[in-house]
Amino acid sequence: MRSSTLFGIYAAVLVGFLGGLAGLTLYSLEKTRWWDARILLAQESYGLHLRLEADLYRLFKQHGDALLIGDRDDGVSEVHLQAKIARTLDDIRNVIAREIQMVGDEEIEELELLDEIEDDIESVIASITNLSAVGSPVETFVRIERLAALLDGDIDDELDKKIQAALDEESEEVEEVLTEATAFRKWNEGLVYVIVLAAIGVLLAVLVSFNRQIRKPLTRLTDGIGHLRRADYSKPVSLGGSIEFNELGTVLNSMAEGLAAREASRAEQKRQLEDTVAERTHELQQLIDKLETGEENRKRLMADISHELRTPLAIILGEADVTLRTSGTLSDDIADSLARIRDSAKHTNQIVDDMLTVARFEAGQLRLDRKEADLRKIVRDAVAMFPDPVQVESPNVKVLASVDEVRLRQSVLALLQNARRYGGPTIGAKLEETSTDCSIAIEDDGPGLSAAEKSQAFDRFFRGSNASGQGIEGSGLGLPVVKSIIEAHGGTVDLRDREEGGLRIVITLPKAPLMNVVRTDALRRTA
């Protein structure tokens, strides 16, 4: 059975029970109103009969008083009472007519009894009127005796019995209505109990059906989805219940089969990928090891070449100097050749020294002779060795830091030469300090460097576009040498743009020496 059909049955049963209860309630209310109306009519008829009886006795008393003591108001009271009795009879007849409309022909007997009462009343009133007529030849005593006989006979025996019968009839109607109402209430109460028991039975059936068709399949559905969430595709989903849940279970099982197949395929692909990655990683590690070995060999070769070149270069430089100083008889051409040899040897020796400095730093073998020194003196010495004017700004007190004076002066002088070659005509040096470090800034008003050039400025043999495009001489080792020396001190070198244009190179040095960090490549070489 489909869930929609099941819920339709639930709704129909609920509507049926609600409709039955509503109909029973309306029927009970209608019957209650009917009984109330009938009781009211019976009570009204009963009251009218009592009033009729009272008015009759008053009328008979008036006639008796008129015979005994005389008629003081000339029969006005008697006429008034007769009119009132006539109206009461009409009211009783109207009430009986309404009872006939409600109940049916069984109330016609009351109407016939009323007609008999009315006939008796008219007969008695006519007889009393004849006895009370003025100028009657009958003596007063005789008339009184006849009135007494009339009251004892016709009124007491006939009229009073008929009125009492009418009153008893109305009382019986009231009792009958009350008895019927009581019986109906008991029947209604029993019917309510039956409906309640039936409702409880239907509710239990609905609960059992709902538990079997809806709740249990939902619980199984939750468990099945939990297995799918945990990637457990071994147990098929069996929901049971309505047709919709069976169809949903079939869909979930199909989906689980597809997911299981896809998971198996993905696991296989993952295994193959891991194998491929492991293989490629092994190959890459071999390439990295080869590159590291080659880089180490290159660095060692550069260091060895730089070291080995220093001796012949020193000999060439020394021999050229000695020859130029001791041979005064040399021709000008030979002297010029020796001078060019000496200058080239100096330049080559400087390049070899720079390469050896960088190679030693990369190998972790750059040694520093650190001691506490005044950085103002180092900056002033470097400026004094620089041929061009430099604007220097420094504090008025000593700026002390643990540095290698020679290496730091070499770095400042290299930055000044870099600014002269590639910057503008105005060069400045600024020394500042904080509580933890000191900074030396060399700036110029030249064209500066682009962002791409800044990222490559510390690479060996790199020269910016403003140098290579204008034929400016240089080896491209100045900034790498400065970076090697400053980082060996535990500091940093930063390239920044000046707001007014140009380049600002900032050296930052800690005041106290930091813990020496041993490079991993140096450890490998030691091992």
Order of alpha helices (4+ residues) and beta strands (2+ residues): alpha-alpha-alpha-alpha-alpha-alpha-alpha-alpha-beta-alpha-beta-beta-alpha-beta-beta-alpha-alpha-alpha-beta-beta-alpha
